[in-house]
């Protein structure tokens, strides 16, 4: 759906990062990255997964790897993740309703055009 984002939950388990639909629990995508424990980190914009001393940035909508860093020379231990990205302020109910209204208009116009 153009302009619409599905709400997802990201799970790191046994070498895989799995995206689940927040409302239904259905699996949306799965990325296999290793065989160890994982750290999954969402900073509100970007999704990072760390396993076996390596870090990968995944596309949060598809699970495709955007980049990978082996962190050479630092070993294969557990990785902690943090970001200096400032968290965005929570959207007010009025702003969320207005955003939803605009998304619906775009989807309706796209459906009528094509």
C-alpha positions as CSV (number, residue, x, y, z in Angstrom):
1,X,0.0,0.0,0.0
2,X,1.5,3.3,-1.0
3,X,1.9,5.8,1.8
4,X,0.9,3.2,4.4
5,X,3.2,1.4,6.8
6,X,2.4,-1.8,8.6
7,X,3.2,-1.9,12.3
8,X,5.9,-4.4,12.9
9,X,7.6,-6.1,15.9
10,X,11.2,-7.2,15.4
11,X,12.4,-10.4,17.0
12,X,16.0,-11.7,17.2
13,X,16.2,-15.5,17.7
14,X,18.8,-18.1,16.9
15,X,20.6,-16.2,14.1
16,X,17.4,-14.8,12.5
17,X,15.7,-11.4,12.7
18,X,12.0,-11.9,12.1
19,X,9.4,-9.1,11.5
20,X,6.0,-9.9,12.8
21,X,2.8,-7.9,12.0
22,X,2.0,-6.2,15.3
23,X,-1.7,-6.7,15.0
24,X,-1.9,-10.3,13.7
25,X,1.4,-11.9,14.7
26,X,1.9,-13.1,11.2
27,X,5.5,-13.3,9.9
28,X,6.2,-10.5,7.4
29,X,9.9,-11.3,6.6
30,X,12.8,-13.3,8.0
31,X,16.6,-12.4,7.6
32,X,19.1,-15.2,8.5
33,X,22.3,-13.6,9.8
34,X,24.1,-16.1,11.9
35,X,23.8,-18.9,14.4
36,X,24.2,-17.1,17.7
37,X,22.3,-14.9,20.0
38,X,21.3,-11.5,18.5
39,X,20.8,-8.0,19.6
40,X,18.1,-6.2,17.7
41,X,17.9,-2.4,17.9
42,X,15.3,0.0,16.4
43,X,16.1,3.7,16.7
44,X,12.8,4.9,15.3
45,X,14.1,5.0,11.8
46,X,16.7,2.3,11.3
47,X,16.9,-1.3,12.2
48,X,20.2,-2.8,13.4
49,X,21.0,-6.4,14.2
50,X,24.2,-7.6,15.9
51,X,25.5,-11.2,16.1
52,X,28.9,-12.8,16.6
53,X,30.6,-9.5,16.8
54,X,29.2,-8.1,13.6
55,X,26.6,-5.5,12.9
56,X,24.1,-5.3,10.0
57,X,21.6,-2.6,9.1
58,X,18.4,-4.1,7.7
59,X,15.6,-2.4,5.7
60,X,12.8,-2.5,8.4
61,X,10.1,-3.1,5.7
62,X,11.7,-5.9,3.8
63,X,14.6,-7.3,5.9
64,X,17.1,-6.7,3.1
65,X,20.6,-6.0,4.3
66,X,21.5,-2.3,3.7
67,X,25.1,-2.7,5.0
68,X,27.2,-5.0,7.1
69,X,30.3,-4.3,9.2
70,X,32.4,-7.2,10.5
71,X,34.0,-4.9,13.2
72,X,37.4,-6.4,12.4
73,X,39.8,-6.8,15.3
74,X,37.2,-6.6,18.0
75,X,36.4,-10.3,18.5
76,X,33.2,-12.3,18.2
77,X,31.4,-11.4,21.5
78,X,28.0,-10.0,22.2
79,X,27.4,-6.5,20.8
80,X,25.6,-3.6,22.5
81,X,24.0,-1.0,20.3
82,X,23.0,2.6,20.8
83,X,22.3,5.6,18.5
84,X,22.8,9.3,18.7
85,X,19.7,9.8,16.7
86,X,17.3,12.0,18.8
87,X,14.0,10.3,19.4
88,X,11.1,12.0,17.7
89,X,8.3,13.5,19.8
90,X,5.2,11.3,20.0
91,X,2.6,12.3,17.5
92,X,-0.5,13.9,18.9
93,X,-3.9,12.1,18.3
94,X,-4.9,15.0,16.1
95,X,-1.7,14.9,14.0
96,X,-2.0,11.1,13.7
97,X,-5.6,11.4,12.5
98,X,-4.6,14.1,9.9
99,X,-1.7,11.9,8.7
100,X,-4.1,8.9,8.3
101,X,-6.6,11.1,6.4
102,X,-3.8,12.2,4.0
103,X,-2.6,8.6,3.5
104,X,-6.2,7.5,2.8
105,X,-6.6,10.3,0.2
106,X,-3.4,9.3,-1.5
107,X,-4.4,5.6,-1.6
108,X,-7.9,6.5,-2.9
109,X,-6.4,8.7,-5.7
110,X,-3.9,6.0,-6.6
111,X,-6.7,3.4,-6.8
112,X,-8.9,5.7,-8.9
113,X,-6.0,6.4,-11.3
114,X,-4.9,2.9,-11.9
